[in-house]
Amino acid sequence: MKKQSQKSKVRNVLVTGCSSGIGLRATDMLQARGFNVVATVRQAEDKVMLEKRNIKVVLMDLADESSINQGFEQALKLLNGRLDGLFNNAAFGQPGAVEDLSRQALREQFETNVFGTQQLTNLAIAQMRKQGFGRIVYNSSVLGFVSMAYRGAYNASKYAIEGLADTLRLELADTNISVSLIEPGPITSQFRANAFARYQQHIDINSSAHFETYEAMEARLQKSGPAAPFTLPPDAVVEKCLHAFEAARPKIRYYVTFPTYLFAVLKRLLPVRALDWFLRKVSDSEKRA
C-alpha cells in the first residue's frame, strides 16, 4: 500500500443510510471534525431533516440501480468532483429462520446490503483511481464472521460484504485506496424496528415450525431500549470510522462492543462444534428474554 501523501487527506466523504442511528451520528460527527460530508437517505422527509442540520444530502435507494447512479453523480457534484472517503453504512436486517425465508426476502436483503452497496463502492473506486487516493469503509457486523440463529439473511449478507472487502483489499494493494471493515455488535439504533417491519412482511408465523421461537423474537424486536447486553451508542462505531479516515495507516478490521471481541477470540480458539454450542446457548437466552 502506498503511503498517504500530505495532499491525499480525507476531506470529502459520502455516508450512506443517514436517516437515523449510526449514519446520522456519522454525518454530525464527521462534519464537526471538519469533513465535507454528503449523506444519503431514501425518503424526502429525511432529506429535509438533514438539510436543517446543514448537511448536504442526496436521495439514494441502494435497492435501485438507477437511484445509485444518479445519487452518486449528484453527490460528486456537491463534493466538487472529488471523493476521498466512502462510509458504506446503509443496511437492514431480515429476521427469520432460513427455512422460512422466501426467495424474495433473500433478494431484498442482498439488493440493499450487498448488490447496491457494492455498486456504489465500484463507482467510488473508479473516482478514487482517477484521484490516486481514497478510503473505503464498510460497516459490517460481528455477524459477518459468526452466525446467529434466526438472522440467516443478514448473516449471509454481511459474510458476503466481508468477502468482497477482503478481495478488494488484495486487488487494490498496488493503489493508494484502502479498504476497512467495522464489525459492531449491539448498537443503539432503529435497526430492530426496521427488522420487525421486514419480519412482519416476509415471515408466515402460523405455518412455521419455529412458531414458539418467533413469539420470543417479536417481544425482543419490539422491546424499547437496549435488547442485548453490552449495547453501545452509535458514536462507538463512528469513532472507528474517523480513525479509518484519519489514520496514516487505517486498520483492516475494527471491532466494536465486547461481543465482537469475544466472538473473534472464540472463533480462533474453539473447534467449530464448540463454537456452535456456545452460539446456540446465546440464541436460547434470547428466547427467554
N, C-alpha and C positions, 0 to 999 in steps of 0.2 A: 504494500500500500504506500503510495507516495505521501510524503509529509505535507501537511496543510501549510500553505504559504500565508504570509501576512495579508495578502489581498484576497484570500479564499476563506473568509469567515462567514458563518451562517448569519445572515441578516433577514433575508426574505423567506418566509416559511408558509406552507399550506398545511392546514389541520382539518381533518375530516371528522364528521359526526359531532358537531359543536352545539347542539341544542340544549344539552344538559351534561351533568356529570364530568367525566374526565376531559372531554373535548371543550366544554365551556370553561372549565378552570384553566385548561391549557391556553386558550386564547387570552384570557385575562393575565395569566402569569407570564406568558411569553411577551405580550405587549408591554407589561410593566417592566420587563427586563430589557426593553429597547428593541425588540424584534419588530419587523414589519410583517404583520400577520394577515393572512386571508383565511377565513373559516368557511367550511361548507355545512349546509343544512339541507333538509329535504322540503321543509314546509315554509311557506311565505311568512307566516306569523313568527317563526323562529328567526328568520332573516331580519325582520323588523326589530325584534328584541335585541339581537346582537348589534345592529346598527346604532341603536340607542346607547350602546356601551362603547361607541366609537371604534367598532371592529369592522373591517372590510369583509363582506360576505358574498358568496355566490351560492346559488341553488345547485345541488348535485345529488342525484339519486344513484347510488352505486349498483342498483339492480337494473339500470337503464344505460345502455352503451352510449347512445347519443347524448344523454344528460352529462355523462362523464366527459365526453369530448368537448361539449360546449362549455361546461363549467370550468374545465382546465384552461381553455382558451381565455375565458373571462378572468380567471384568477391570474394568469400570466400577465395580462394587461394591467391589472391592479398592482402587480408586483414589478411593473416597469420592465417586463421582459426577462426577469431573472428569478430563478427559483433555487435557493440554496438548501432548503430543508423540506422534507415531507414527513408529516406525522400521520401514519395510517391508523386512525383511531376508530372510525365508524365500524360498527358491527352489532349484531344482536344474537340472542340465544334462542334456539328452538328446543324446548324441553320435550321429553317423551322417550319411552323405551324404543330401541332401534326397530323392533318388530312392528311397532305401531306407526312408524314414520312412512308417510307416502312418498312416492317419487317427487310430487310437487313440493312437499315440505322440505325435502332434502335439496331440491333445486333452488328454492328460495333462499335457504341458508347459505348455499355456496355462491349464488349470484352476488350477494352483498359481501359476505365475509371473505370470499376468495376471488371470484372472477372479476368483480368490479374493483376490488382493492388492487389486484394485480394489473388490470388495465390502466388504472390511474398511475400506478408505480412505473409502468413501462413508459408512459408519457413523460413522467418526471425524469426518468433515466435519460431519455433522448435529449431533453433540455439540459440536463446536467453534463452530459457528454460534450455538448456544444460549449458549455462554460468551462469545462475542465475540472469541475468540483461539485460535490453535493453530499448531503447526508439524508439517508432514508431510515426511518424508524417505524417499525411495525409494533403496534400494541397487540401482543399475542395474549397468552394466558398460561397459568400453571397447567391448564387443561390442553396445552399444546405439547406437553411431554408426558403427562399421565392422564389416564381416563377415569372419569367418574360415571357411575351408573345414571341412566335417565338423562344424560346430556350428550348422547351419541352424535347428533348432528353438529352440535357446537364443538365437541371434541375433535371430530373429523375435520371441520373447517379450520381449526387452529393448528392441528397437525399439518394440514396442507400448507398453511401460511408459513410455518416453520421450515417445511421442506423447500418452499420457494425461496425464502430468505437465505437459507444455508447455501442453496445452489447459486443464488445471485452473488453471494459473498465470494465464491470461487470464481465466477465469471467476470466479476468486476475487480479482481485482485490487482490488475495492472493499470487501474484507473485511480483517480482521486475521489471516488464515490464510495462511501462507507455504508454498510447495512447493519443495523442493530435491531434486536428484539427485546421488548419489555414483556416480562411474564408475571403479571399480577395474580394474586389470589383474590380473596373477597375485598371489594372496594365499594364504598357508599355511592350509589347511583340510582338511575331509573331502570337499570338492567332487568331487575326482577319483574317490574310492572310490564315492561315491554315483552319479556319472555312469557308472562302469563297470558297476554293477548294472543301470542302465537300458539301457545298451548291450547287455548280455547278454540282457535281457528282450525287446528290441524289434528288434534287428538280425539278419537272416538273413545271416550272413557268407558262407556257402558259395555262395549263389546271387547274390552281388553282384559287379558289375563292379569294385568297389573293394576286392576281397579283399586285395590286397597292401598297400594303404594301411592297412587295418584291422589287419593284423599289427603294424605300427609303432604304431598307435594303442593297441592293447592293452598294449604294452610301456610306453608313456607313461602310460596311465591307472593301471597297477599299480606304477609307479615310486615308491619311498619317497623322502620329502623333496621339495624344490622340483623341479618338472619343467620350469620355464621360467626364463630369466634375469630378473633384477630382481624376483624374488618378495619381497614384504614380509609381515610378520606382520599378524594381524587388527587389532592396535592402530592401524595406519596408517589403516584405514577408520573405526574408532571415533572417532579424533581429529577427523575431518571431521564425523562425526555430532554430536559435542559442540559444535563450532563452529556447526553449523546450529541446534542447540537453544539455545545460549547467546548468540550474537552479536545485537546490536541490529538488524543487517541481514544475515540469512543469505544466503549465495551461492546462485545458481540452480543452478550446477554445481560439483562438487568433483572434481577429477582426483586419482587415487591411483595411484602407480607410474609409472616412466619410460615404459613403452609407451603409457600413456594420453596423456601429454603429447605424445609423439612422433606418435602416430596422429592426434591432434587437429590438430597443425600440418600434417601431410602431407595430411590431408583438405581443409584450407583452401587449400593451395598447389598440390597436384598435380592434373592432369587425371584423370578417372575411370580411364582405361585405364592410366595410370602408377601410380595407387594400386592397381589390381587386380594389376599386375605385382609390385609390392612385397609385397602380401599373399600372392600365390602363392609368392613366394620364402620367406616366413616359414613357410607351410604345408609347403613342400618340406624345409625344415630340420628340421621336426618329424618327418618321415618317416625322417630319418636319425638321430634321437635315440635 
